[in-house]
Amino acid sequence: MIMTRTFGALLLVMAAAGSADAADPMAGHDHAACTASAAIPADLAGWSAVHRPVKAAVKVSAVPKALLAPGVPADVELAPTPKVAYAIEPGKPGGSVSFGGLFVFDVAAAGRYRVAQSGRSWVDVIVDGQAVPSVAHGHGPDCSGIAKMVEYDLPAGRHLLQIAANGEQALTVMVAPVR
């Protein structure tokens, strides 16, 4: 009986540690090495600026209220996946316990744009009702808080950003031109 309680307590401690790591942008990194500022690409320099709160839209008609400003990081509040009516089926839709949402952003001049995020959710950029194929993707610099980056070649105009399959309701997102 004592061994069962001890094992149960050990599992609780391990689960708590795992949860803390999931929310820690420096999880998996040497914390001493992360005391210096991370080498963030110049086009994402705004990542460390003040973040704007933005609530995700759950249907296309509501996206004007979910505007992301290029070069400005946004702390977004996502919705439970079953409540989101995506414009097109996401490449990875996520399950009933995941989170997602819809946003818009404006592109002043055609070119390559990067979507950076603190999580590993699925990202689609929609132009004229079609998902734009990504041209590059990768991870952010160690210790930066950027977990994933995806690049797209986009025309000028207003574009729809779909986020799907995120494991948490909160996410930091930034769209910026690649320089």
KEKOL-803891 format. One line per field, with one value per residue (C-alpha): residue in three letters; residue number from 0; x, y, z. Coordinates in nm, 4 decimals, always signed. Example, Ala and Ser with C-alpha at 12.3 -4.5 7.8 and 13.67 -1.06 7.14 Angstrom:
residues 2
nudren: c(Ala,Ser) .
vexro: c(0,1) .
x: c(+1.2300,+1.3670) .
y: c(-0.4500,-0.1060) .
z: c(+0.7800,+0.7140) .
//
This chain:
residues 179
nudren: c(Met,Ile,Met,Thr,Arg,Thr,Phe,Gly,Ala,Leu,Leu,Leu,Val,Met,Ala,Ala,Ala,Gly,Ser,Ala,Asp,Ala,Ala,Asp,Pro,Met,Ala,Gly,His,Asp,His,Ala,Ala,Cys,Thr,Ala,Ser,Ala,Ala,Ile,Pro,Ala,Asp,Leu,Ala,Gly,Trp,Ser,Ala,Val,His,Arg,Pro,Val,Lys,Ala,Ala,Val,Lys,Val,Ser,Ala,Val,Pro,Lys,Ala,Leu,Leu,Ala,Pro,Gly,Val,Pro,Ala,Asp,Val,Glu,Leu,Ala,Pro,Thr,Pro,Lys,Val,Ala,Tyr,Ala,Ile,Glu,Pro,Gly,Lys,Pro,Gly,Gly,Ser,Val,Ser,Phe,Gly,Gly,Leu,Phe,Val,Phe,Asp,Val,Ala,Ala,Ala,Gly,Arg,Tyr,Arg,Val,Ala,Gln,Ser,Gly,Arg,Ser,Trp,Val,Asp,Val,Ile,Val,Asp,Gly,Gln,Ala,Val,Pro,Ser,Val,Ala,His,Gly,His,Gly,Pro,Asp,Cys,Ser,Gly,Ile,Ala,Lys,Met,Val,Glu,Tyr,Asp,Leu,Pro,Ala,Gly,Arg,His,Leu,Leu,Gln,Ile,Ala,Ala,Asn,Gly,Glu,Gln,Ala,Leu,Thr,Val,Met,Val,Ala,Pro,Val,Arg) .
vexro: c(0,1,2,3,4,5,6,7,8,9,10,11,12,13,14,15,16,17,18,19,20,21,22,23,24,25,26,27,28,29,30,31,32,33,34,35,36,37,38,39,40,41,42,43,44,45,46,47,48,49,50,51,52,53,54,55,56,57,58,59,60,61,62,63,64,65,66,67,68,69,70,71,72,73,74,75,76,77,78,79,80,81,82,83,84,85,86,87,88,89,90,91,92,93,94,95,96,97,98,99,100,101,102,103,104,105,106,107,108,109,110,111,112,113,114,115,116,117,118,119,120,121,122,123,124,125,126,127,128,129,130,131,132,133,134,135,136,137,138,139,140,141,142,143,144,145,146,147,148,149,150,151,152,153,154,155,156,157,158,159,160,161,162,163,164,165,166,167,168,169,170,171,172,173,174,175,176,177,178) .
x: c(+0.0000,+0.2815,+0.4626,+0.1446,+0.1053,+0.4721,+0.4481,+0.1284,+0.2952,+0.5950,+0.3649,+0.1963,+0.5322,+0.6431,+0.3147,+0.3459,+0.7033,+0.5951,+0.3155,+0.5559,+0.7962,+0.5187,+0.4515,+0.8204,+0.9702,+1.3133,+1.2115,+1.4735,+1.7363,+2.0173,+1.8646,+2.2085,+2.2708,+1.9315,+2.0146,+2.1593,+1.9072,+1.8318,+1.9425,+1.6026,+1.5970,+1.5804,+1.2357,+1.1038,+1.2678,+0.9211,+0.8723,+1.0179,+0.8047,+0.4776,+0.2248,-0.1316,-0.4169,-0.6334,-0.9266,-0.9655,-1.2738,-1.4683,-1.6246,-1.5083,-1.7669,-1.6140,-1.2472,-1.2299,-1.2328,-0.9343,-0.6819,-0.3105,-0.0800,+0.2322,+0.5455,+0.3469,+0.3288,-0.0180,-0.1118,-0.4105,-0.6963,-0.8038,-1.1395,-1.2107,-1.1824,-1.5466,-1.6576,-1.4416,-1.5930,-1.2760,-1.2819,-1.1258,-1.0412,-0.7047,-0.4224,-0.4177,-0.7578,-0.6912,-0.9317,-1.2127,-0.9693,-0.7508,-0.7845,-0.7856,-0.9201,-0.9279,-0.7423,-0.6768,-0.3664,-0.2800,+0.0104,+0.1133,+0.3537,+0.3752,+0.6615,+0.7650,+0.6013,+0.6777,+0.4258,+0.6026,+0.4354,+0.5093,+0.3420,+0.3390,-0.0121,-0.1073,-0.1084,-0.2835,-0.2794,-0.5826,-0.5798,-0.8815,-1.0331,-0.7207,-0.4465,-0.1156,+0.1636,+0.4413,+0.7856,+0.9898,+0.9418,+1.1505,+1.1996,+1.2739,+1.6088,+1.6794,+1.5512,+1.3483,+1.0028,+0.9446,+0.8669,+0.7674,+0.8062,+0.6374,+0.7007,+0.4668,+0.4965,+0.1936,+0.0324,-0.0637,-0.4029,-0.5921,-0.5363,-0.6938,-0.4811,-0.6186,-0.4678,-0.5627,-0.4585,-0.3060,-0.2786,-0.3478,-0.5950,-0.3223,-0.0631,+0.1677,+0.1635,+0.3399,+0.3247,+0.6139,+0.7752,+1.0964,+1.3891) .
y: c(+0.0000,+0.2424,+0.1581,+0.2299,+0.5735,+0.6543,+0.5533,+0.7587,+1.0628,+1.0176,+1.0081,+1.3309,+1.5051,+1.3851,+1.4997,+1.8429,+1.8761,+1.7786,+2.0372,+2.3092,+2.2170,+2.2381,+2.6016,+2.6934,+2.8307,+2.7313,+2.3706,+2.1367,+2.4128,+2.4775,+2.7543,+2.9032,+2.9297,+3.0994,+3.3956,+3.5805,+3.7113,+3.4731,+3.5546,+3.6389,+3.7059,+4.0788,+4.0451,+3.9010,+4.1607,+4.2688,+3.9284,+4.0663,+4.3855,+4.4351,+4.1738,+4.2658,+4.0464,+3.9162,+3.6777,+3.4295,+3.4401,+3.1154,+3.1879,+3.3718,+3.6505,+3.7504,+3.7670,+4.1474,+4.1632,+3.9237,+4.1448,+4.0691,+4.3634,+4.2592,+4.2779,+4.2945,+3.9857,+3.8860,+3.6769,+3.5012,+3.3289,+3.0289,+2.8505,+2.4802,+2.3104,+2.1924,+2.5590,+2.6735,+2.6835,+2.6865,+2.8437,+2.5251,+2.1964,+2.2423,+2.0092,+1.8935,+1.9740,+1.8577,+1.6734,+1.7682,+1.8672,+2.0921,+2.4654,+2.6832,+2.9973,+3.2403,+3.5694,+3.8215,+4.0203,+4.2733,+4.2463,+4.5894,+4.4607,+4.1180,+3.9087,+3.6391,+3.6477,+3.4427,+3.3216,+3.2635,+3.1044,+2.9909,+2.6535,+2.3852,+2.4290,+2.3763,+2.7023,+2.7701,+3.1004,+3.1287,+3.3433,+3.3468,+3.0470,+2.8298,+2.7332,+2.8838,+2.6236,+2.7007,+2.7685,+2.7126,+2.6055,+2.5476,+2.6101,+2.9407,+3.0171,+2.8397,+3.0288,+3.2765,+3.1420,+3.0861,+2.7170,+2.7135,+2.9362,+2.8905,+3.1073,+3.1872,+3.3871,+3.6168,+3.8777,+4.2171,+4.2284,+4.0979,+3.7302,+3.4738,+3.2836,+2.9579,+2.8017,+2.4438,+2.1541,+2.3629,+2.1819,+2.4924,+2.7793,+3.0467,+3.1028,+3.3855,+3.4544,+3.7074,+3.7630,+3.9577,+4.0156,+3.8180,+4.0526) .
z: c(+0.0000,+0.0912,-0.2315,-0.4337,-0.2672,-0.3247,-0.6911,-0.7309,-0.5749,-0.8046,-1.1101,-0.9969,-0.9578,-1.3026,-1.4609,-1.2996,-1.4243,-1.7753,-1.7723,-1.6628,-1.9433,-2.2022,-2.1093,-2.0768,-2.4020,-2.2732,-2.2011,-2.3390,-2.3422,-2.0999,-1.8841,-1.8156,-2.1892,-2.2337,-2.0099,-2.3073,-2.5599,-2.8445,-3.1975,-3.3476,-3.7240,-3.8038,-3.9618,-3.6333,-3.4071,-3.2943,-3.1271,-2.8046,-2.8184,-2.6351,-2.7471,-2.8446,-2.7214,-3.0085,-2.9851,-3.2723,-3.4899,-3.5146,-3.8544,-4.1665,-4.1333,-3.7967,-3.9035,-3.9452,-3.5622,-3.5470,-3.7266,-3.6906,-3.7590,-3.9538,-3.7410,-3.4154,-3.1938,-3.0780,-2.7790,-2.9298,-2.7566,-2.9615,-2.9557,-2.9041,-3.2449,-3.2591,-3.2452,-3.5415,-3.8917,-4.1030,-4.4503,-4.5873,-4.4176,-4.2422,-4.3449,-3.9817,-3.8275,-3.4729,-3.2500,-3.0180,-2.7412,-2.9574,-3.0265,-3.3371,-3.4952,-3.7840,-3.8287,-4.1059,-4.1880,-4.4560,-4.6976,-4.8293,-5.0960,-5.2568,-5.1243,-4.8797,-4.5370,-4.2282,-3.9697,-3.6373,-3.3382,-2.9861,-3.0441,-3.3085,-3.4452,-3.8084,-4.0066,-4.3376,-4.5257,-4.7533,-5.0673,-5.3009,-5.1232,-5.1616,-4.9178,-5.0265,-5.0278,-4.7825,-4.9292,-4.6130,-4.2549,-3.9468,-3.5786,-3.4134,-3.2537,-2.9243,-2.6200,-2.8314,-2.7511,-3.1241,-3.1707,-3.5386,-3.8445,-4.1838,-4.4922,-4.7808,-5.1043,-5.0924,-5.3157,-5.1774,-5.0086,-4.7067,-4.6281,-4.3995,-4.1482,-4.0098,-3.7002,-3.6156,-3.3938,-3.1142,-2.7834,-2.5740,-2.5904,-2.5762,-2.8483,-2.9551,-3.3310,-3.5513,-3.9279,-4.0808,-4.4190,-4.4699,-4.5298) .
//
